[in-house]
Amino acid sequence: MSAESTPGPGIPGDAGTNGARHRGKGKRRKPQRRRKGLMITAWAAAGIVVVGGAGAGYLYFKLNGNLKSVDIDQALGADRPKKADNGSENILVLGSDTRAGGNKKLGGGTDDGSARSDTAMIVHVYKGHKKASVVSIPRDTLIDRPSCTDTKGNEYPARHSVMFNSAYSTGGAACAVKTVESITDLRMDHYLEVDFAGFQKLIDDLGGVEITTTKSIDDPDSHLKLKAGTHTLDGKQALGLVRTRHGVGDGSDLGRIQLQQAFIKALVNQIKDVGVFSNPKKLLDLAETATRTVTADSDLGSVNKLASFANGLKGISPSNMHMITMPVAYDPADPNRVLLQKKKADQIWKALENDRPIPKSATSGSATGEAKGVVTAP
């Protein structure tokens, strides 16, 4: 389905509108066990430091050649929110659900030549890089997409009341970043993207991820079937879990987000026990997969830069990761769509702009998806 034909009845926003915001121009000792990374892409990149540091020149250049990057700054130009000067950083992390190539079998659906942002998270790293807030953006949120230009110079006109994930399928990474900046009035300092096939192989390279389900999950759409209990998920099962929506909660994308957030915490919780740093082959396999899987902005488009960036995030433990979902309400005109609760969301964006904790009032009373607690770390 093309972005311009994406169904979207109803008008986003608290009072029926969600126009683009004004943007400036130009403008105890457990922590040691858990301090291994913010999320799988960043942590895997940190492992590359070991490879490079070992003097393995051929491997280093091979890994460097695997990386893909996009020049977000050139595509977006100067009409953007100003960079923060308080020591914080904002990273837009996307999971791409393209059905092309090796992803078709994993993602299901039809290879129509397009791709969508199946998962979207704003990661705000606070000054000092010891804490982070992660704000998930529901893909089914109806928004006003601003006009945008992709990295090839193609221009796309603004569209009213379309699904959030249509921004990526319309103009790729640059359009997704511009849309997020339009909604939040926050500068995205970096961009990271992981695809279906790469995600599955990363989990397999890690040896799986252990989680506990408090309820049985059976979702034929994501091909996941788990009984209540503790499981070590392989890559295929992990991919099924983060894509599941109909087998748990209220069947919405909001429930899927709650599963994704729980999975990320379970993953980071157990990384130290995977034994990667004591297993050179596993480390090399992981580094090879990570560099083939991750697409980054041009500022992170080399092994050295990505590894240095990831290394700066190692001090963030799961207990210091505050994970929430952007406040939304179900669309009365279409239960499969959600509307941004703008006043509540503005509390989040203002807090992040000032590098402060997100107040509880910002998410109180928002739609949830009813899947919280279904997946936990064992």
N, C-alpha and C positions, 0 to 999 in steps of 0.2 A: 504494500500500500504506500503510495507516495505521500509525502508530508502534506501536500496541498489538498489531498483528498481525505485526510484523516478526519473521521467523524468527531464532532465536538459540539453538541447542542448545549445550550446554556451559556451564561456569561460568567467568566471568572471574577473572583474578588468578593470581598465582604458585601459590598452594596451593588454588585452586578457589574463591576469593572475591575480590571487589573492592568491598567496601562503601564507603559514603561516608566520606571522611576527616573528622576533627574540624575544625570551623571556628569561628573566634572570632566573637563577636557584635560588631556595629558595626564587632566585630573583623574618474734618475729622477724625477719629479714627476707621475706618473700620477694621483694622487688628484684633482688639479684636473679632469681629464677625466671622472672618475667620480662626483664628489660632487653628484649631482643628485636623489637621492631614495631612499627605502627600498623602495618598490614603486609600482606604477602608480597606485593610488588616492591615495596620499599625494603623489606627485610631481605628478599632474594637479591636485590641489587647490592646490599651491604656485603653479601658473600663474595661479590666480585672483587672487593678490595683484597681479599686473601689471594685470589688468583693472580691479580696484577702484582701484588707485593711479593709473590714468590718468584718473580722474574720470568714468568712463562710468557715470553713475548709473543709467540705465535698465537697462543690461546687468547691473549689480551686483544690482539688486533682482530682475531676471528670474532670474539664476542662484541667488540666495538662495531664490526661490520654488520652484526645482526640487528642492531638497534635501528628503529624507525623514529623519525621526529617530524614535527609539524611546526612551522613558523607562525605561531599565534599572533605575535606582536606585529608582524608585517601585515597580516590579513586584517587586523582590527584597527590599526593606525592609532591616532592620538585621542580619539573620542572614547575615552574609557575612564572609569573611576581612578582616582589617584592611588598610587602605591602607599601602603601604610608606612609610617615612620616610627612605629612603636616596637619594632622587633618581631612582630608576628608575621605569619605567612598563611595564605589561603591556597589550597590545591584542589582543583576539580578532578575527581576520579570518576571515570566512566567505564562501565562494562558494556562492550559492544555485542549486539546480538545479530551481526550480519549472518545471512544464510548462505553466503558464497563459500566455495571450496570446502575445506574440512569442517566448517561450522554447520553446514546444512543438516547433516545427520544429527549433530548434537543439539541444534537449536530447534529443529522441527520447522514446519511451515515451508513456504515457497521461496526459492532463490529468485527474487524479483530485481536483483541488482542493487537493492538499497540496504541500509543498515539502520538500526535504532539503538538508542542508549538504554539498554535493558536495566542498567543500574547506574545511578548518579549520586555522588556524595560530595559535599563540600567539606574538606578537612581543614579546620582552622588550627594551626599550631601556634600556641601562645609563646610570648617572649620567654626565652630561656630553654625552649624545646623540652619541657618536662611534662606538659599537659597538652591535651588536644580536645576539641569538640568536633564531632562528626555529625553533619546534618544531611540526612537522606532526602532526596527530592523524588516524590512519587512520579513515575513516568506518565501516569494517567491524569496529571494535573492540567487543567485547562488554563492556558496563559495567552498573553498577547506577545507573539514573537516579533522582535524588532527586525528591521531590514538588516541584512548581513551579507558579507562577502566571504567566500571560501578561500582556501589557500591557493587555488588556481586562478583567482581573480573573478570568478563568476559571482554575479550579484543576484540577490533574492529579495523581493519586496516583503514588507511587513505583513503579518497575518494575525487576525483577531480570533481569539477563542479556539486555539488548536492545542493538541496534546503536547506536553513538554518534550517528550522524546522525538517529536517531529523535527525539532531544531537540528538534531544531529543527522537525521536522515535527509534533511534538506541541504545543509551546507557543511556537514562534517564537524570536526573539532572546533573550528573557528566560530561557527554559528552557535554551537552549544555553549561555548565560553561567553559569547556576547549575550546570549539569552540569559544565562545565569547572572551575569553582571548587571543586566537590565532589571532583573527581578530583585536583586539584593543590593545594588549600588556598592558592591564590594569588588575590589580588584582581585582577579584570580592570578596569583603569582606563577603558578605552575599548572600543568595539565598532564595527567597520566591516564592511559587507556589499556585495558586488558580484554582479550577476546575469549570466546567460549572454548575453543580448542586448546589455547594456551593455559587457561585456568585449569582445565581438567588434567593436563599433563603436569602442571606445577604441583597439584595435590598428589598425584601419583609419585612424582619425584621425591616429595617429602615423606612418602610412606603412609599417606592417609591422615585423616584428622578424626580424633575421638570426640564424640558428642553424646549427650543423653537426651532422649525424647521422652517427654512426660505423657504424650499421647501418640497413638498410632497415626502414621501419615500414609495416605494412599492417593496419589495424584497421577492418573494415566497420562495427563498432558506433559508432565515433566519426567515421566517414567520412573518415579520414585515410590517405593513401597517399603516402609519401615514400621516394625512393631514398637510399642513403647519399651524403652530400655536403653542400654548403652551400646553404641555402635562405633566401629572405626570405618569411616566413610572413605572409599576410594575416590578417584577423580570423577568418575561418572556419577556416583551417588552424591558427591558434594555439589556438582553442577546441578543435579536434579533438585537438591535442597534449596539452593539459592534462587532457583527459578520457580519453585513450588508456590502456587497461590490457591489452587482449588482443593487441595487435600487437607487444609488446615485453616483455622480461624474463620473469618467471614467470606473467604474466597476472593478477597480483594488484593490489589497490589500492595496495600498497606501491611497486610499480614506477611506477605513475602519479604517486605523490608525488615520486619521484626525478626524473621528467620535469618536474613542476611547479617544483621547486626550481631545476633547471637553467635552465628558461625564465625565471624571475624574474631570475636573475643575468644572463642574456643581455640581457634587456630593460633592466635598470638600467645595464649596461655601455655600451649604445649610445645612451642617451637624449640625450646632448649632441649627437650627430651628426644628430638628427632635424630640427633647425632650427626648432623651435617658436617660440622666443623671437625669431627674426628673421622670422617669418611670422605677422602678426597674425591673419589668417583662420584659420590652423591652430590658433593659440592659443585663439581664441574657440570654434572647433568642439570642441576638446578640453575646454575648460571647460564648455561646454554639455552634452557627453556625460557628463563626469565627475559633474556635479551631478545629472544625471538618473539616473545609474547607482548612485551610492553611497547607502547607508542608514547613518546613523551614530547613536551614542548622543546623547541630548539635549545633553550637554556639548559636542559637536562639531557641533550641528545648525544652524549658520549658516556662511555663506561666510567671514566674518572668523575665526571660531573654527577651522574646518577648515583654512583657509589658514595660520593662525598655527601650528597644530599641525604641519602638514606642513613648514612652513618650518624648524621646530626639528629635523627629521629629515634635512635636506639634507647634514649632515656625515657621514652614514653611507655609506661606500663599499661596493661588493660584497665587497671583500677583508676588510672588517670585519663581514660578515654571516655568522654561524655557523649553518648550516642543518642540522637533524637531524630525524629522525622519532622520535616517542615510542616507546620500546622495547616491542616486542610479540613474541609467538610465535604460530605457526599453531595453530589450535584442532584438536586431534586428532579431535574429533567432527565437524568441518565445515571442510574446507580453504578455504572461502570466508569464514571468520571468523578473527579474531585475538584473542588474549588479552593483556591488559596485563601486562608484567613489572614488578610493583609495586616490588620492591626497587630495580631499576635506575631506574625512573621517579622514585622518591623522591629519588635523587641529583640529578636534574635540577631538581625543584621546590625542593629545599633550596638548590641553587646559585643559582637565580633569586631566591628569597626573600632571599638575602643579597647579591644583585647581584654574583655571582661567575661566572667562566667555567664552562661545563658540562664535567665531567670526561669523558675518553674512556671510562672504565670504564662510564659510564652507558649507552652504546649498543653496547658490545662484545658480540658474540654474539647480537644481536637479529636477527629476520627482516628482510630488506632489500628484497626484490622483484626484485633482480638486474637493474635497469635503469640503474644508476649508470654514467655515462660515455657513454651512448647519445646524449645531447644535450649539446652544449657551445657556448660562445660562439666564434665564428670568430676 
